[in-house]
Amino acid sequence: MSKEYSFKPVEDLVFTDDFMFGAVMREPKICQGLLERLLKIKIDHVEYPELQKPISPFYTQKGVRLDVYVADSDRVFDVECQTYKIDGIGNRMRYYQSMLDVDTLLKGNSYSELKESYILFICTNDPFEKNLPVYTFERVCKENTVVALNDKTHHIVFNAAAWESETDSEIKAFLEFVKNNEAKSAFTREVLNMVQAKKFENTFINEYLAIQLHKYDIANRAKAEGIAEGKRIGMAEGRMEMSVDLIKSGLLSVKDAAEKLGISEEELRARL
């Protein structure tokens, strides 16, 4: 029997919970501070561009979406938070990259105007099982690694499970916060304070509950449909077994039984 749908109370939410992560990262100061600390670059400002209408539906259809899509003057950033282990993280990055690029081109830009892009995955578990705190992927020539493609794309995975191995103090403090929800640096305390503040914002609370109730309704509908389908299949199987017994006892012909069941005589004979 399927489990009842349940969700965390607002007061139990932490930074890595899906809805909380998106809400906190919508705060420009937090978002900019995190990107600058993780990537060791300066960002002039943070803006949250809307995806072009032809692109937006693809995220829903594929069952994925951008957790946070931000941009400054000449760069675009996609930040994802992953709290469970997934297969094919490389394919996900490839898909997100294609969405970012197509979105840029739909805004009237040429290939040469594609912005430098960063796709970041913040993971609570190690997707590659090599115990590295950071995995950075750049496109270089296999035959001569000095030759780079220079396509201005950067794919980086931060593995919070290996936070103790990180040497950079800011990245280490953030990864420890992600893994253990313990804020030990000025920045992670700022993030934690924002998490706590969100729990008292009426807009945040109402939106969170509305989404959870919608998921609850979908889960209940699916459960009800599953029960109804199970009953239908069970009844059909029961009629089939009864018909087989009657045929074997000589009380019903294969032809008559097939007509009553709505199947072909060949299908019925296969069950005898």
N, C-alpha and C positions, 0 to 999 in steps of 0.2 A: 504493500500500500504506500502511495506517495506521501511524503511529509507535508504538513501544513506550511504554507508560506509564512515566513516570519522575517522581521527586520529589526535592526538595532534601534533602540530608543535614541532620541536626539542627544541626550546627555552622555551616551556611551560612545559617540562618534569620535574617531581620531583622525589625524591628518591624512592617513593613507586610505581612509574610506572614500569610495568613489565620489560621492556627492560633496563631501567636505573638501576633498582635494581640489575639485573644480572651483568651489566657492572661494577658498583661500588663495588659490592661484589667480583668481580674478582681481585680486588686490595688486595694483601695479607695483607698489613698493616691495611687497613680498616676492612677486614674480621676478622683478628685475634683480633683487638681491640674490635670489636663488640662482638664476642664470649666470650672473657675474661670478658667484662663488664656485659653481660647478665647472664652468667653462673657462674661467680665468680670462675673461674679456670684459671690456667696458661697453655698456649699452646706453645710447643717448636718451632713449625714452621707450616706453612700452605702450603699444596700442593693441586692441583686440579686433582685428578685421573680421567682417562677416564673409562667410564663404559664398561664392557665386551660386545662384539658384540651381544651375544645371549640375553642380557638383554635390551640393548638400544631400540629396536623396541617396547617393551611393553609400554614404556612411551607414545609414539605417538599413539599406538593403543587404549590405555585407555583414551586418552585425557588429560593426566597429565604428568608432568615432574618434575625433581628436579630443583628448581630455582638455588640453589647453593649446590654443593656437594664437601665438602672439608674434608681433613684428616690431622692428625699429626701422630706421631709415632705409637700410639696404640689406637687412637680414630677416629671415623668418624662422620661428622656432615652434616645434611641436613637442610638448612635454607629456609623457604618458606615465601613469603610475600603475604598476602591476603587482597585485598582492597574492597571486597564485601562480604556480608554475605553468608555463604554456610551451607548446611545441611550435616550431616554425617562427620564432621571433624575427628571423631575418626576412621572411616573406611578409610579415606584418610591416616591418620597416619599409620594405620595397613598395608596398601598397600605399602607406601613408605618404611616402615620397612622391609617388605618382599623383596623388590627390593634390598635394601642395603645388606641384609644378603645373598641373592642368588648371588649377584655380588661378594661378598667376597669369597663364596664357589667355584664359578667358577674359581677363581684365584688359586685354588689348596689347599685351607686351609681346615682344619677339623672344626667340630663344636666347639671344644675347643679353636680354634684360632679366632673365631668371635670377632671383635673389639667391644669395648664399643661404643655405638652409641647414638647420640643425634638428635632428630627430633624437630626442632623449627618452630613454626608458628607465624609470626608477623602479627597481624590482626588490621585493622583500626576500625573494629566493633566487639562487644562482641559476640562470637559464642555461649556462654553458658548463657548469660543474667543474670549473677550473680554479675556483677559489680566488679569483681576482676581484678587487673592489670596483675596478673600472675596466670596461672593454671598449676600446675606441677603434672604429673601422673607417679606413680611408681607402679610396680606390687608387691603387698603384699597379704598375706593370709587373706581372709575375716573373718575366725574364730579367728585368732590371728594376729593382724597387726604387731606384733613384728617379725613374720616370713616373711622374704622377699624371693622372687624368685631368686634374684641375677642373672638376665639374662643380666645385663649390658646394658639395654635399658632405655632411658629417653625421655619422650614426654612432651614438654613444649609449652604452648600457651601464647603469650604476647598480652595483650589486650590494645591497645593504647587509646581506648575510656575511660578507667578508669585511665589514667596517673596521675591524681591528687591524687589518693588514694595510689600510690606507695611511700614507705618510703625510698627506696634506691635512693640516689641522681642521680647516673649514669643511672640507669634504668629509673627513672622518666624523666630525661632530654631526653633520647632517645625516650621514648614513646610519649612525648609531641612533639618532632620533627616529628615523624611518623604521628601523628594526625593532627598537625597544620602547619607543615613545618617551624617551628620556632626553630632556633639553638641557645640554651642558655648555652651550655657547650662547653668546649674546643674540645671534641671529636665530638659532633654534628656539630660544625662549620667546623671541618676537613672534615666530610662527605659532608656537604653542598658545601664546596669548590671543592670537587671532582666531585660532581654533575654538578656544573657550568663548571668545566674544561672539562668534557666529551662532553658538548655541542659544543665545539670548536675543537674536535678531528675528523679529516676527516674519519678515519676508523669507529668510532662510528656512525657518521652521515650517512655514506653510508650504513652501515649494517642495521641501523634502518629504513631508507627509503626503502631499498630493501625488508625488511620483510613486511612493511606496504603496499607497492605496490603489493606484492604477495597476501596479505590478501584482498586488494581492488579487484584484479582480480578474486579471488575466490568468493567474495561477488557478484560481477557483473555477474559472470557466473551462480551462483545460482539463482540470480534474473531473469536473462534471461530465464533460464530453467523453473523457476516457472511460468513466464508469458506464455511461450509456452505450458506448461502442463495445465494451466488454460484455455487457448483458446481451447485446444483439448477436455478437459472435457466439456467446455461450448457448443462446437459444437455437441458433442455426445449427451448431454442432450437436445439440441434443436431438433435434429433429432428424439430422443425418443418422445418428446412431440408432434411433428408434426405427427408421426406415430400413436400415441394414438388417436389424434383427427381424423385422417382419418379412423381408425378402428371404432371409435364410430359413425362416420357419415356414415358408410357402404361403403366407397370408397376403402377400403383396407382390405384384410383378415389378420388374425393373423399370418397365416403361411407365407404369402408373406412378411409381415412386419418384422417378425423374421429373415428371410433369409437376407433381406436388411440390418438389424441392426447387424447381426452377433451374435445373441444371441438365446437362446432356447425359444420355445413358452411359456414354464412355466414361464420363467423370464419376458416375455412380459405381460402375462396374469396378473402377480402380480401388474403391473402398471395400469391395466384397472379399 
